[in-house]
Amino acid sequence: MEPLSEKQIRASFVNCTKGEAARMRLPLDFADAPWADLDFLGWVDPGAPLRAHLVLPRAEGPVGISLRVPSVGRTSAVKSSLCQICLTGHASSGVTLLAAPLAGARGREGNTVGMYICADLACSLYVRGKRQPKLRADRQEESLTVDERLARMEGNLNGFVSRVTGVPVV
């Protein structure tokens, strides 16, 4: 992913107001983001821990999605969960249901769409093997190459963005 400026990120959001985009805090490590290893920028808002954000590169420019994080509940280290974006297995606390208000009038009416995603939004790093899930000995072996897993992740992300925006991705 090509590095993005703060202005590009704030202007990219499709499912929140300009005021909400202006008030959101960027990731604490924004200046040191590993852009070469990212396929999207994802973070939990350091100033509002019940908010998370995704910014994906697109040919027409970046697309940002604002997400709601559920309040912390009880989790089990014995149970495991699977991220629907990168298909990384985690202890149940490593995956959370993130809900995105739909873009436009549908979102203003309160309609949302949700997806179970890595709680730290580091899917790109898990797929590349640069980060390992906590409380998991190792990743399940797949016959797909890293490039094929990245393509699958991109398809899953594009499907989610299409559901939020109501615009099919070609």
Backbone as CSV, one residue per row, in Angstrom:
resi,resn,N_x,N_y,N_z,CA_x,CA_y,CA_z,C_x,C_y,C_z
1,MET,0.850,-1.171,0.000,0.000,0.000,0.000,0.893,1.231,0.000
2,GLU,0.516,2.218,-0.790,1.250,3.486,-0.823,0.916,4.288,0.434
3,PRO,1.882,4.988,0.997,1.603,5.814,2.183,0.536,6.863,1.885
4,LEU,-0.295,7.119,2.889,-1.356,8.114,2.776,-1.098,9.235,3.762
5,SER,-1.540,10.419,3.402,-1.428,11.563,4.311,-2.654,11.592,5.222
6,GLU,-2.548,12.345,6.289,-3.675,12.506,7.205,-4.882,13.090,6.464
7,LYS,-4.637,14.042,5.592,-5.724,14.665,4.830,-6.422,13.643,3.923
8,GLN,-5.649,12.797,3.240,-6.235,11.763,2.379,-7.084,10.800,3.190
9,ILE,-6.595,10.418,4.353,-7.318,9.478,5.200,-8.640,10.087,5.648
10,ARG,-8.604,11.289,6.167,-9.831,11.924,6.674,-10.865,12.154,5.561
11,ALA,-10.406,12.459,4.364,-11.320,12.708,3.238,-11.904,11.418,2.658
12,SER,-11.348,10.265,3.007,-11.742,9.003,2.375,-12.994,8.364,2.961
13,PHE,-13.448,8.803,4.127,-14.530,8.092,4.810,-15.882,8.292,4.142
14,VAL,-16.580,7.163,3.930,-17.847,7.170,3.202,-19.056,6.956,4.102
15,ASN,-18.840,6.565,5.362,-19.991,6.250,6.219,-19.976,7.014,7.543
16,CYS,-19.384,8.185,7.538,-19.454,9.065,8.708,-19.446,10.508,8.204
17,THR,-19.758,11.422,9.089,-19.788,12.825,8.689,-18.367,13.373,8.592
18,LYS,-18.232,14.509,7.938,-16.921,15.160,7.850,-16.429,15.555,9.236
19,GLY,-17.350,15.950,10.098,-16.988,16.313,11.471,-16.451,15.119,12.239
20,GLU,-17.094,13.961,12.090,-16.606,12.749,12.754,-15.238,12.361,12.218
21,ALA,-15.040,12.486,10.918,-13.739,12.167,10.315,-12.671,13.132,10.817
22,ALA,-13.028,14.380,11.008,-12.057,15.368,11.494,-11.677,15.112,12.950
23,ARG,-12.623,14.574,13.740,-12.363,14.349,15.165,-11.647,13.036,15.464
24,MET,-11.682,12.086,14.522,-11.055,10.787,14.814,-9.551,10.945,14.972
25,ARG,-8.999,10.120,15.832,-7.554,10.146,16.043,-6.920,9.059,15.193
26,LEU,-5.813,9.396,14.586,-5.079,8.426,13.773,-4.345,7.463,14.700
27,PRO,-3.876,6.329,14.151,-3.168,5.375,15.007,-1.957,6.025,15.668
28,LEU,-1.649,5.563,16.875,-0.518,6.125,17.604,0.790,5.937,16.846
29,ASP,0.900,4.848,16.098,2.129,4.560,15.343,2.011,4.970,13.871
30,PHE,1.144,5.940,13.571,0.900,6.342,12.182,2.183,6.729,11.453
31,ALA,3.067,7.454,12.106,4.318,7.893,11.471,5.225,6.721,11.133
32,ASP,5.082,5.612,11.856,5.926,4.445,11.640,5.178,3.279,11.007
33,ALA,4.040,3.531,10.394,3.244,2.448,9.803,4.068,1.689,8.767
34,PRO,3.993,0.351,8.783,4.746,-0.456,7.818,4.013,-0.512,6.468
35,TRP,3.946,0.605,5.768,3.134,0.735,4.548,3.405,-0.370,3.535
36,ALA,4.651,-0.798,3.379,4.989,-1.829,2.385,4.331,-3.168,2.716
37,ASP,4.020,-3.415,3.978,3.409,-4.678,4.394,1.903,-4.571,4.588
38,LEU,1.313,-3.426,4.294,-0.119,-3.231,4.503,-0.879,-3.267,3.191
39,ASP,-2.049,-3.894,3.242,-2.978,-3.879,2.112,-4.131,-2.941,2.413
40,PHE,-4.266,-2.579,3.675,-5.211,-1.572,4.139,-4.700,-1.067,5.473
41,LEU,-5.113,0.128,5.836,-4.758,0.695,7.131,-5.956,0.496,8.047
42,GLY,-5.747,-0.173,9.157,-6.823,-0.409,10.109,-6.352,-0.117,11.510
43,TRP,-7.221,0.532,12.316,-6.843,0.850,13.696,-8.076,1.094,14.550
44,VAL,-7.887,0.882,15.849,-8.888,1.258,16.834,-8.529,2.673,17.263
45,ASP,-9.516,3.549,17.274,-9.297,4.960,17.591,-8.762,5.093,19.014
46,PRO,-7.547,5.635,19.195,-6.987,5.753,20.542,-7.780,6.688,21.451
47,GLY,-8.542,7.598,20.888,-9.338,8.522,21.692,-10.756,8.041,21.932
48,ALA,-11.181,7.008,21.203,-12.534,6.458,21.332,-12.445,4.957,21.091
49,PRO,-12.111,4.163,22.115,-11.837,2.741,21.915,-13.022,1.904,21.432
50,LEU,-14.205,2.487,21.350,-15.340,1.760,20.792,-15.547,2.113,19.315
51,ARG,-14.534,2.727,18.707,-14.533,3.067,17.284,-13.279,2.496,16.640
52,ALA,-13.446,1.989,15.440,-12.308,1.502,14.659,-12.481,2.017,13.238
53,HIS,-11.409,1.969,12.467,-11.444,2.529,11.119,-10.611,1.672,10.171
54,LEU,-11.073,1.580,8.942,-10.353,0.910,7.860,-10.227,1.879,6.705
55,VAL,-9.052,1.922,6.074,-8.863,2.714,4.856,-8.213,1.794,3.844
56,LEU,-8.892,1.628,2.711,-8.423,0.732,1.659,-8.029,1.524,0.431
57,PRO,-6.935,1.148,-0.210,-6.574,1.827,-1.458,-7.488,1.358,-2.584
58,ARG,-7.859,2.265,-3.439,-8.676,1.970,-4.622,-8.124,2.764,-5.785
59,ALA,-8.436,2.348,-6.994,-7.978,3.059,-8.185,-8.490,4.501,-8.181
60,GLU,-9.731,4.708,-7.720,-10.320,6.052,-7.701,-9.934,6.843,-6.454
61,GLY,-9.147,6.253,-5.584,-8.706,6.906,-4.355,-9.077,6.065,-3.153
62,PRO,-8.496,6.359,-2.001,-8.765,5.544,-0.821,-10.218,5.638,-0.362
63,VAL,-10.709,4.522,0.216,-12.055,4.450,0.766,-11.928,4.121,2.242
64,GLY,-12.514,4.963,3.083,-12.474,4.758,4.525,-13.819,4.299,5.051
65,ILE,-13.773,3.363,5.990,-14.974,2.825,6.624,-14.821,3.005,8.133
66,SER,-15.800,3.611,8.747,-15.828,3.765,10.199,-16.596,2.581,10.780
67,LEU,-16.093,2.027,11.879,-16.672,0.823,12.478,-16.953,1.044,13.957
68,ARG,-17.913,0.300,14.478,-18.189,0.301,15.907,-17.622,-0.977,16.509
69,VAL,-16.937,-0.829,17.637,-16.359,-1.956,18.358,-17.276,-2.266,19.530
70,PRO,-17.615,-3.539,19.753,-18.475,-3.825,20.908,-17.729,-3.571,22.209
71,SER,-18.487,-3.255,23.264,-17.836,-3.110,24.564,-17.292,-4.473,24.958
72,VAL,-16.222,-4.481,25.724,-15.524,-5.723,26.058,-16.440,-6.634,26.855
73,GLY,-16.483,-7.862,26.413,-17.261,-8.875,27.119,-16.342,-9.984,27.580
74,ARG,-16.914,-11.009,28.161,-16.107,-12.137,28.609,-15.711,-12.973,27.410
75,THR,-14.463,-13.401,27.405,-13.969,-14.245,26.328,-13.279,-15.445,26.929
76,SER,-13.017,-16.410,26.096,-12.382,-17.642,26.539,-11.133,-17.891,25.721
77,ALA,-10.061,-18.250,26.378,-8.828,-18.599,25.670,-8.930,-19.995,25.082
78,VAL,-9.909,-20.770,25.526,-10.067,-22.139,25.040,-10.737,-22.139,23.670
79,LYS,-11.721,-21.286,23.487,-12.422,-21.215,22.210,-11.583,-20.447,21.207
80,SER,-11.774,-20.744,19.939,-11.061,-19.996,18.909,-12.055,-19.419,17.921
81,SER,-11.625,-18.385,17.244,-12.454,-17.691,16.270,-11.643,-17.453,15.012
82,LEU,-12.335,-17.219,13.927,-11.699,-17.027,12.629,-12.070,-15.656,12.073
83,CYS,-11.073,-14.890,11.674,-11.305,-13.596,11.032,-11.911,-13.837,9.657
84,GLN,-12.962,-13.123,9.324,-13.612,-13.289,8.029,-12.891,-12.553,6.904
85,ILE,-11.873,-11.774,7.242,-11.117,-11.074,6.204,-9.888,-11.882,5.808
86,CYS,-9.053,-12.230,6.798,-7.790,-12.907,6.476,-7.810,-14.397,6.791
87,LEU,-8.868,-14.871,7.431,-9.028,-16.275,7.822,-7.938,-16.749,8.774
88,THR,-7.486,-15.854,9.630,-6.530,-16.213,10.677,-7.315,-16.691,11.891
89,GLY,-6.904,-17.810,12.469,-7.517,-18.324,13.686,-6.897,-17.665,14.905
90,HIS,-7.728,-17.249,15.832,-7.299,-16.590,17.064,-8.003,-17.244,18.238
91,ALA,-7.456,-17.028,19.440,-8.255,-17.271,20.635,-9.442,-16.317,20.508
92,SER,-10.552,-16.638,21.140,-11.777,-15.866,20.879,-11.617,-14.371,21.119
93,SER,-10.705,-13.970,21.986,-10.518,-12.540,22.228,-9.783,-11.847,21.082
94,GLY,-9.224,-12.582,20.145,-8.471,-12.000,19.039,-9.324,-11.607,17.851
95,VAL,-10.608,-11.980,17.867,-11.536,-11.640,16.786,-12.737,-10.957,17.417
96,THR,-13.193,-9.889,16.781,-14.355,-9.174,17.318,-15.317,-8.822,16.185
97,LEU,-16.584,-8.712,16.526,-17.594,-8.312,15.556,-17.561,-6.797,15.440
98,LEU,-17.186,-6.311,14.274,-17.169,-4.876,14.018,-18.367,-4.541,13.139
99,ALA,-19.097,-3.513,13.510,-20.292,-3.109,12.769,-20.043,-1.771,12.093
100,ALA,-20.368,-1.703,10.820,-20.191,-0.475,10.047,-21.555,0.094,9.668
101,PRO,-21.801,1.354,10.007,-23.018,1.986,9.495,-22.952,2.015,7.966
102,LEU,-24.072,1.781,7.317,-24.087,1.835,5.857,-23.888,3.271,5.402
103,ALA,-23.336,3.432,4.230,-23.107,4.764,3.673,-24.434,5.383,3.258
104,GLY,-24.526,6.695,3.369,-25.681,7.429,2.866,-26.895,7.372,3.779
105,ALA,-28.052,7.503,3.159,-29.315,7.580,3.902,-29.577,6.309,4.701
106,ARG,-29.194,5.163,4.156,-29.424,3.905,4.873,-28.694,3.905,6.213
107,GLY,-27.492,4.428,6.255,-26.734,4.494,7.500,-27.316,5.502,8.476
108,ARG,-27.807,6.623,7.969,-28.428,7.631,8.838,-29.702,7.092,9.477
109,GLU,-30.325,6.081,8.838,-31.511,5.442,9.399,-31.136,4.384,10.434
110,GLY,-29.839,4.142,10.615,-29.390,3.185,11.625,-29.026,1.815,11.102
111,ASN,-29.040,1.615,9.794,-28.709,0.310,9.231,-27.202,0.076,9.263
112,THR,-26.821,-1.128,9.633,-25.406,-1.485,9.725,-25.164,-2.846,9.097
113,VAL,-23.905,-3.140,8.885,-23.477,-4.465,8.450,-22.264,-4.810,9.299
114,GLY,-22.152,-6.068,9.695,-21.054,-6.451,10.572,-20.223,-7.572,10.000
115,MET,-19.037,-7.717,10.576,-18.122,-8.769,10.150,-17.176,-9.079,11.307
116,TYR,-16.841,-10.350,11.467,-15.865,-10.744,12.476,-14.470,-10.528,11.902
117,ILE,-13.693,-9.656,12.567,-12.389,-9.233,12.054,-11.370,-9.310,13.183
118,CYS,-10.104,-9.493,12.833,-9.025,-9.469,13.819,-9.177,-8.208,14.674
119,ALA,-9.166,-8.368,15.987,-9.397,-7.242,16.885,-8.356,-6.144,16.724
120,ASP,-7.136,-6.498,16.331,-6.091,-5.486,16.159,-6.012,-4.963,14.726
121,LEU,-6.877,-5.465,13.838,-6.955,-5.042,12.439,-5.617,-5.183,11.710
122,ALA,-4.838,-6.173,12.083,-3.521,-6.405,11.482,-3.546,-7.579,10.508
123,CYS,-4.639,-7.746,9.792,-4.800,-8.877,8.869,-3.628,-9.004,7.891
124,SER,-3.182,-7.891,7.328,-2.078,-7.919,6.360,-0.825,-8.544,6.961
125,LEU,-0.559,-8.241,8.224,0.635,-8.770,8.888,0.479,-10.247,9.211
126,TYR,-0.729,-10.695,9.548,-0.967,-12.118,9.803,-0.794,-12.926,8.525
127,VAL,-1.350,-12.449,7.430,-1.248,-13.173,6.161,0.205,-13.296,5.718
128,ARG,0.979,-12.260,5.938,2.396,-12.276,5.541,3.290,-13.004,6.553
129,GLY,2.730,-13.446,7.675,3.510,-14.141,8.691,4.380,-13.224,9.526
130,LYS,4.122,-11.918,9.493,4.922,-10.955,10.258,4.387,-10.769,11.672
131,ARG,3.217,-11.320,11.957,2.642,-11.283,13.294,1.939,-12.620,13.522
132,GLN,2.033,-13.122,14.733,1.376,-14.380,15.095,0.239,-14.100,16.065
133,PRO,-0.869,-14.832,15.934,-1.980,-14.642,16.873,-1.546,-14.988,18.295
134,LYS,-2.057,-14.229,19.260,-1.765,-14.508,20.664,-2.455,-15.802,21.077
135,LEU,-1.837,-16.506,21.971,-2.369,-17.743,22.536,-2.575,-18.845,21.504
136,ARG,-1.951,-18.726,20.350,-2.015,-19.777,19.336,-0.588,-20.212,19.052
137,ALA,-0.334,-21.500,19.059,1.027,-21.997,18.858,1.537,-21.621,17.473
138,ASP,0.739,-21.871,16.458,1.132,-21.489,15.111,-0.090,-21.449,14.211
139,ARG,0.109,-20.923,13.064,-0.952,-20.733,12.083,-1.255,-22.052,11.385
140,GLN,-2.516,-22.274,11.054,-2.885,-23.459,10.279,-2.220,-23.389,8.918
141,GLU,-1.656,-24.476,8.489,-1.014,-24.512,7.179,-2.064,-24.515,6.075
142,GLU,-1.802,-23.743,5.046,-2.681,-23.692,3.881,-1.866,-24.031,2.647
143,SER,-2.529,-24.525,1.629,-1.827,-24.829,0.382,-1.705,-23.590,-0.505
144,LEU,-2.369,-22.500,-0.122,-2.289,-21.275,-0.910,-0.963,-20.555,-0.641
145,THR,-0.468,-19.879,-1.649,0.727,-19.058,-1.466,0.329,-17.767,-0.754
146,VAL,1.313,-17.022,-0.309,1.035,-15.738,0.348,0.281,-14.812,-0.611
147,ASP,0.692,-14.777,-1.884,0.003,-13.923,-2.861,-1.450,-14.334,-3.037
148,GLU,-1.721,-15.629,-3.034,-3.097,-16.103,-3.166,-3.913,-15.758,-1.918
149,ARG,-3.305,-15.854,-0.743,-4.007,-15.471,0.486,-4.264,-13.971,0.521
150,LEU,-3.308,-13.174,0.013,-3.513,-11.725,-0.064,-4.659,-11.396,-1.018
151,ALA,-4.732,-12.104,-2.147,-5.824,-11.889,-3.105,-7.168,-12.261,-2.477
152,ARG,-7.197,-13.354,-1.718,-8.429,-13.761,-1.032,-8.836,-12.696,-0.012
153,MET,-7.861,-12.187,0.741,-8.143,-11.149,1.727,-8.704,-9.898,1.039
154,GLU,-8.102,-9.513,-0.078,-8.576,-8.344,-0.821,-10.018,-8.558,-1.293
155,GLY,-10.324,-9.760,-1.769,-11.698,-10.059,-2.188,-12.680,-9.969,-1.033
156,ASN,-12.286,-10.478,0.133,-13.152,-10.400,1.318,-13.371,-8.952,1.745
157,LEU,-12.304,-8.156,1.717,-12.426,-6.730,2.052,-13.316,-5.999,1.057
158,ASN,-13.113,-6.267,-0.227,-13.924,-5.615,-1.255,-15.397,-5.966,-1.098
159,GLY,-15.689,-7.217,-0.738,-17.071,-7.618,-0.504,-17.685,-6.847,0.657
160,PHE,-16.916,-6.660,1.725,-17.404,-5.914,2.887,-17.644,-4.452,2.514
161,VAL,-16.702,-3.840,1.808,-16.855,-2.441,1.388,-18.078,-2.299,0.479
162,SER,-18.308,-3.257,-0.398,-19.489,-3.216,-1.271,-20.772,-3.248,-0.460
163,ARG,-20.787,-4.057,0.595,-21.977,-4.119,1.442,-22.196,-2.799,2.177
164,VAL,-21.120,-2.135,2.596,-21.238,-0.849,3.304,-21.689,0.256,2.357
165,THR,-21.055,0.335,1.189,-21.316,1.440,0.262,-22.526,1.193,-0.633
166,GLY,-22.897,-0.066,-0.838,-23.972,-0.388,-1.765,-23.523,-0.328,-3.207
167,VAL,-22.206,-0.221,-3.435,-21.654,-0.143,-4.788,-20.810,-1.390,-5.038
168,PRO,-21.159,-2.189,-6.056,-20.352,-3.382,-6.333,-18.935,-3.008,-6.775
169,VAL,-17.981,-3.810,-6.343,-16.588,-3.606,-6.730,-16.317,-4.463,-7.950
170,VAL,-15.728,-3.854,-8.959,-15.404,-4.595,-10.185,-13.939,-4.925,-10.247
